[in-house]
């Protein structure tokens, strides 16, 4: 019987291995980014193996094969008592999304030495081996509950700790907005998986739903157990990500009631002045308060448990308002401050400001172990935010917006385990919306300067423009199923995981509102013109909805084989395939009036040749308009998104102390709906840009069209302004996207080595990440001869006849990143009383567009943009953290962050009539400002911060305790400047860029945050 069983398993393993390439053609999707752990190793042959969760009493079991190999999959991260017939029991702790090795052969010794951790569970102290995952090809690390509870923190965003992993950057900008980036890419490329469910934002930027320009947290920190950060070469189960994958496990109830209540506070009296406040001699009001509670426990002992948590934020964040252009040169080349040139009511708005913000987070979870083979989880998360936003550089408080952010998610999961397989079935529903509006009514006033090139913006004031009012979000159900075979043998041992997923979402985007016309005023050395030179406004089209809605169907599938060929070599072989149907893009029909204008006579200026059509002029400039005209039937979703994920690990001595690892893989992300919907919304809620004649010259600004005489009634009567275009589309922007658009992706390569050195786990890896096919919008307009530049001027006045500018979308944004990733981690243990992490990242990155931009109007095509040094991250970055148990119930911790200055993406421009090879006055350029000193290494630091934390615990007995905690942020009050001052001379050197020393800062000035709490 044993031989027949082995034969069946061998045949099945062969068939599944062969299916790795063929299964990718299945028309369904598998995205199962499990937070569960796997325990494998050797045990007495044919023995029964049982792993019992010490906290909640749940048990998982399997049977060892004839050769003694076993694997338990789908285990909740935590501490387990593992027993096998004929072997001594072991108590071990498993981390989130990990595969650990434990040898249960006679005597019960673990395969490799592991540090002992002491955990208090249900009032009982448990000592267990902390099994660290070392045999993986993935590049990354795990953030423990100890780190989350002790390391100093400014935001209470659980993702803040991710920057203790090499390659990760967590930043808080001057507005308090947080973001997580990795791999030389922007935040859009990140995905966070909570209990295996991706939190991807398909509409807006930020990577995680709700994180676009938000001070809020994606999840209540009290509900997070621990999480794993993978910076590259993740397995095939990870989807919709091209930089870092973060997979987190939420807390569950146990067999005892446990809870926590906390309250954190700081205000302006507990912080130092910002540079802007020092310059103004005042300190503005600011306040931060965070509070919450959690409770978990049994409903039925060992069977049914609950967990509930609530957290809230009330912030008032200081922000400095600075002009986008600080000075304007007079006729003699002498600089004049714009404060002396702008109207007094505008100049008075520069300086210190503040941003109010509120957030409420709810999370609830039920878990039901109705048998030792089955686990059911049901959970819900609600996030509500309201914040003032959009002030700072070039934006006065009067032009700010009020943003409402609502995010709801509901998940139901059923896990069933057998001796040789494990299945996970998951149903999800999400509803996430971001709704900004203008804080003030009336006209938006934009002050620009024509001195120099490009009409750079000085400041927006009055009110927010029509584009500030938006409504964007996603809602709908999803389904996924994941099947794992854990007892397959063919030339070694296999754990084969495969899955499918389907999501049917409704994506919604309203790109602008109907209020608040925007007027542009020119500022020169003589002052501000009395009459605006241009106006921007919106106008609805009868019968068309201003809101775009898309049926977005997402499919894909994957298969992953973790193949232990022997006790040294493990191969991670996987492939996934993704497919997406976005109805707004696929079914869009270019309006007949637009098609007729594109193919009709070229009526632009500069004497076009007789009989020339606009399409012919575009063709001379390299734009085939047929590539962008959609009939509703000539677009198809890409079907070639095959993503091999290949990796290996080699344990030199088969003792898990020295492991070489590496891998290569491809990963596709998504095109944001915020970009894909522009074709439709620019036509249904038309955007008009019109220009007014200068009363002195009779000409419009830069000879741009459509050109009208100015009427003061335009400033008070929106109807009068709209009457200019009542019978025409003149000035209406036309957005068209290529009919063969692709999804962005990254190719990842890595090689490295992990070493166990005493109590320290070290890792050294080299990674290369190349991302391609980012969606970019360029100016489609061309002069009649096809040129894009004539005497340095662009063809803005040569838009689509009868309409306005032609904006075309294509793939083309690329990044190239090489990184050296070094880490050293000493796991905290009760016996030693301390733990520490060191993470160093060296980055050599380049990009062909500013990492935060998807518009590129400064050259004819994205191909003409130079690759410049990346502004995604610093060249050198070091993060060190640690915690220490002190006497009398004290716990101390610290975090040191050092980074060289981040390069600034800008344009170097000639002002003397010279041109660059493309014909432009300007060329893309990246310059790095001089840094600051830290007493060693010279002026090389762009970011410096030392944060400290001290907690005093008061034991009240019977499992009850009080604590008082103080976080000392930026202890030495380092000024980490956020704003740059640039000069445009056409000379490419770093001296053109420097920090603005009286502007905004990244992070915090020296700040004290006090927290009081109660645990039971």
Secondary structure, 3 states (H helix, E strand, C coil): CHHHHHHHHHHHHHHHHHHHHHHHHCCCECCCCCCCEEEEEEECCCCEEEEEECCCCCEEEEECCCCCEEEEEEECCEEEEEEECCCCCEEEEECCCCEEECCECCCCCCCCCCCEEEEEECCEEEEEEECCCCCCCCEEEEECHHHHHHCCCCCCCHHHHHHHCCCEEEEECCCCCEEEEECCCCHHHCEEEECCEECECCCCCCCECCCCCCCCCCCCHHHEEEEEEEEECCCCCCCCCCCCEEEEEECCCCCCCEEEEEEEEEEHHHECCCHHHHHHCCCCCCEEEEEEEEEEEEEECCCEEEEEEEEEEEEEEEEEEECCCCEEECCCCCEEEHHHCCCHHHHCCCEEEEEEEEEEEEEEEEEEEEECCEEEEEEEEEEEEEEEECCEECECHHHCEEEEEEEEEEEEEEEEECCCEEEEEEEEEEEEEEEEEECCCCCEEEEECCCCCCCCEEEEECCCCHHHCCEEEEEEEEEEEEEEEEEEECCCEEEEEEEEEEEEEEEEEECCCCCCCEEEEEEECCEECCCCCEEEEEEECCCCCCEEEEEEEEEEEEEEEEEECCCCEEEEEEEEEEEEEEHHHHCCECCHHHHHHHHCECCCCCCCCCCCEHHHHHHHCCCCHHHCCCECCCCCCCCCEEEEEEEEEEECCCCCCEEEEEEEEEEECCCCHHHHCHHHHHHHEEEEEEEEECCCCCCEHHHCCCEECCCHHHHCCHHHHHHHHCCCCCCECEEEECCCCCCCEEEEEEEEEEEEECCEEEEEEEEEEEEEEEEEEEECCCCCCCCCEECCEECCCCCCCCCCCEEEEEEEEEEEEEEEEEEEEECCCCCCCEEEEEEEEEEEEEECCCCCCCECCCCCCHHHCCCEECCCCCCEEEEEEEEEECHHHEEEEEEEEEECCCCEEEEEECCCCCCCCCCCCEEEEEECCCCECCCCCCCCECEEEEEEEEEEEEEEECCEEEEEEEEEECCCCCCCECCEEECCCCCCCHHHEEECCCCCECCCCCEEEEEEEEEC
